[in-house]
């Protein structure tokens, strides 16, 4: 069992603060709040099923990925479980490895596909 990381205390987080986090820590930044998810086996299984369904049904100009950070603005960097991105934008990233806003995010845990 690994110990939970001790995170710096902040009233509000921005993308500039994310460099202070451990590199292997999964996180989401939503409205300036840092969220560290702890997915279950069922959750992971559903992500795989959604990934496979999207790969089979997405138009060819989209590439489907899993668990990628998407920088929206300074206070929001969600990490969709599954995302479909235009192939031309698939390699765009910022310094931390997160992608710019996707063309068509798909998040099953919040029921949003748009």
KAQUI-V854674 format. One record per residue. N is the residue number from 1. RES is the residue in three letters. SS is DSSP state (H for helix, E for strand, - for the rest). PSI is psi in whole degrees, 0 to 359 (NA if undefined). OMEGA is omega as a letter, one per 30 degrees, with the letter a starting at -180 (999 if undefined). Layout:
BEGIN
n=N res=RES ss=SS psi=PSI omega=OMEGA
n=N res=RES ss=SS psi=PSI omega=OMEGA
END
This chain:
BEGIN
n=1 res=UNK ss=- psi=136 omega=l
n=2 res=UNK ss=- psi=150 omega=l
n=3 res=UNK ss=- psi=146 omega=l
n=4 res=UNK ss=- psi=138 omega=a
n=5 res=UNK ss=- psi=148 omega=l
n=6 res=UNK ss=- psi=118 omega=a
n=7 res=UNK ss=- psi=147 omega=l
n=8 res=UNK ss=- psi=142 omega=l
n=9 res=UNK ss=- psi=132 omega=l
n=10 res=UNK ss=- psi=143 omega=l
n=11 res=UNK ss=- psi=318 omega=l
n=12 res=UNK ss=- psi=136 omega=a
n=13 res=UNK ss=- psi=150 omega=l
n=14 res=UNK ss=- psi=170 omega=l
n=15 res=UNK ss=H psi=334 omega=l
n=16 res=UNK ss=H psi=333 omega=a
n=17 res=UNK ss=H psi=344 omega=a
n=18 res=UNK ss=H psi=338 omega=l
n=19 res=UNK ss=H psi=342 omega=l
n=20 res=UNK ss=H psi=352 omega=a
n=21 res=UNK ss=- psi=153 omega=l
n=22 res=UNK ss=- psi=140 omega=a
n=23 res=UNK ss=- psi=329 omega=a
n=24 res=UNK ss=- psi=10 omega=a
n=25 res=UNK ss=- psi=120 omega=l
n=26 res=UNK ss=- psi=137 omega=a
n=27 res=UNK ss=- psi=165 omega=l
n=28 res=UNK ss=E psi=145 omega=l
n=29 res=UNK ss=E psi=112 omega=a
n=30 res=UNK ss=E psi=117 omega=a
n=31 res=UNK ss=- psi=41 omega=l
n=32 res=UNK ss=- psi=3 omega=l
n=33 res=UNK ss=E psi=133 omega=l
n=34 res=UNK ss=E psi=127 omega=l
n=35 res=UNK ss=E psi=128 omega=l
n=36 res=UNK ss=- psi=104 omega=a
n=37 res=UNK ss=- psi=158 omega=l
n=38 res=UNK ss=- psi=82 omega=a
n=39 res=UNK ss=- psi=152 omega=l
n=40 res=UNK ss=- psi=171 omega=l
n=41 res=UNK ss=H psi=318 omega=l
n=42 res=UNK ss=H psi=316 omega=l
n=43 res=UNK ss=H psi=312 omega=a
n=44 res=UNK ss=H psi=320 omega=l
n=45 res=UNK ss=H psi=318 omega=l
n=46 res=UNK ss=H psi=323 omega=l
n=47 res=UNK ss=H psi=316 omega=l
n=48 res=UNK ss=H psi=316 omega=l
n=49 res=UNK ss=H psi=317 omega=l
n=50 res=UNK ss=H psi=318 omega=l
n=51 res=UNK ss=H psi=311 omega=a
n=52 res=UNK ss=H psi=319 omega=l
n=53 res=UNK ss=H psi=318 omega=l
n=54 res=UNK ss=H psi=319 omega=l
n=55 res=UNK ss=H psi=323 omega=a
n=56 res=UNK ss=H psi=333 omega=a
n=57 res=UNK ss=H psi=351 omega=l
n=58 res=UNK ss=- psi=147 omega=l
n=59 res=UNK ss=- psi=153 omega=a
n=60 res=UNK ss=- psi=339 omega=l
n=61 res=UNK ss=- psi=0 omega=l
n=62 res=UNK ss=E psi=146 omega=l
n=63 res=UNK ss=E psi=134 omega=a
n=64 res=UNK ss=E psi=134 omega=l
n=65 res=UNK ss=E psi=174 omega=a
n=66 res=UNK ss=E psi=137 omega=l
n=67 res=UNK ss=E psi=53 omega=l
n=68 res=UNK ss=E psi=135 omega=l
n=69 res=UNK ss=E psi=141 omega=a
n=70 res=UNK ss=E psi=107 omega=a
n=71 res=UNK ss=E psi=121 omega=l
n=72 res=UNK ss=E psi=311 omega=l
n=73 res=UNK ss=E psi=190 omega=a
n=74 res=UNK ss=- psi=338 omega=a
n=75 res=UNK ss=- psi=1 omega=a
n=76 res=UNK ss=E psi=119 omega=l
n=77 res=UNK ss=E psi=77 omega=l
n=78 res=UNK ss=E psi=163 omega=l
n=79 res=UNK ss=E psi=85 omega=a
n=80 res=UNK ss=E psi=144 omega=l
n=81 res=UNK ss=E psi=318 omega=l
n=82 res=UNK ss=E psi=140 omega=a
n=83 res=UNK ss=E psi=144 omega=l
n=84 res=UNK ss=E psi=124 omega=a
n=85 res=UNK ss=E psi=143 omega=l
n=86 res=UNK ss=E psi=134 omega=a
n=87 res=UNK ss=H psi=325 omega=l
n=88 res=UNK ss=H psi=339 omega=a
n=89 res=UNK ss=H psi=357 omega=a
n=90 res=UNK ss=- psi=332 omega=a
n=91 res=UNK ss=- psi=0 omega=l
n=92 res=UNK ss=- psi=132 omega=l
n=93 res=UNK ss=- psi=165 omega=l
n=94 res=UNK ss=- psi=183 omega=a
n=95 res=UNK ss=- psi=325 omega=a
n=96 res=UNK ss=- psi=0 omega=l
n=97 res=UNK ss=- psi=359 omega=l
n=98 res=UNK ss=- psi=150 omega=a
n=99 res=UNK ss=E psi=157 omega=l
n=100 res=UNK ss=E psi=171 omega=a
n=101 res=UNK ss=- psi=135 omega=a
n=102 res=UNK ss=- psi=161 omega=l
n=103 res=UNK ss=- psi=319 omega=a
n=104 res=UNK ss=E psi=86 omega=l
n=105 res=UNK ss=E psi=148 omega=l
n=106 res=UNK ss=E psi=116 omega=a
n=107 res=UNK ss=E psi=107 omega=a
n=108 res=UNK ss=- psi=331 omega=a
n=109 res=UNK ss=- psi=341 omega=l
n=110 res=UNK ss=- psi=4 omega=l
n=111 res=UNK ss=- psi=26 omega=a
n=112 res=UNK ss=E psi=126 omega=l
n=113 res=UNK ss=E psi=114 omega=a
n=114 res=UNK ss=- psi=NA omega=999
END
